[in-house]
């Protein structure tokens, strides 16, 4: 969310982890959400891991536009910043 008062990184991590488990398959969009949730919690190493896996999957699927979004996310995580831009 653009509104800091609405963000709950801990809950976001739990929900994204649950979505990942329930999906039954690796999904780059869910992994991007999980990465953003980790970053919101300051867990940038975990954020980068999830984002890189999502990037790999998006690239393999030929989703180049989405892969570029994930690359932008990773650049933020590399400098210790969460993603609050809301692009999907």
N, C-alpha and C positions, 0 to 999 in steps of 0.2 A: 504494500500500500504506500501511496505517497504521504499518507498521514501517519506520523510516528506514533500517535496515541493508539492507533489501531493495530500496530505490529506486535506480534507475540512470537518471537523466534523459536522458543521452546515448543510451543504448540505446533508451529509450522513444521518443525523437524519431525515431531511425532506423526503428524498427519501425512507428510510426504513419505516417511518411511512405511507407513501403513499402505498408502497408495502403491508404492513400489512392490510391496509384498503381495497385495491383492491383484495387481495387474498380471502376474504370472509370467511376464516377459519383460525384458529390458526395454524401457521406453525413454527416448531422449527427452521428451517433454517433462515427464515425471522426474527424471534425473536433474533437469535444469531447475525445477522447483525445489527439489531436495538440496541442491547446491546453494540456491539462494537462501534457503532456510538456515543451512549451516553457516553461511556467511553472516547472516543477521545475528547469529549467536557468537560471532567472532571465531568460529571454527574454520578458518580459511584453508587449512590443509585438507580437511574433509570436503569442503566446498569445491576445491580444485579437483580432487579425485572424482567426485560425482560428476562435475562438469566435463572433465576429460573423457569419462566413459560415455556421457551423453553426446559429446562431440564426435567420438569414434562411431557411435551408432548412427547419428545423423548423417555423417559423411558416407558410411557404408550404404545407407538408404538413398543417397543422392539428394538429401535435403540441404542443399548448399546455403540457402538463405538462413535457415535455422542454425546451421553449423556456424555461420558468421556471427549470429547473435550469441551463441555459446562462447565463441572466441572472445567477444567483447566482455562477457561476464568474467572469463578467466583472467583477462587483463586487469579487471577491477580487483579480483581476489588476490592476484599476485602483489598488489600494492596495499592489501589490507582494507579494502572497501567493499561493503555489501552492494548489491544491485537493487536500486530503488526506482529504476526507470520504467518498470512495468511492461516492457515490450514482450510480445510473444510471437 
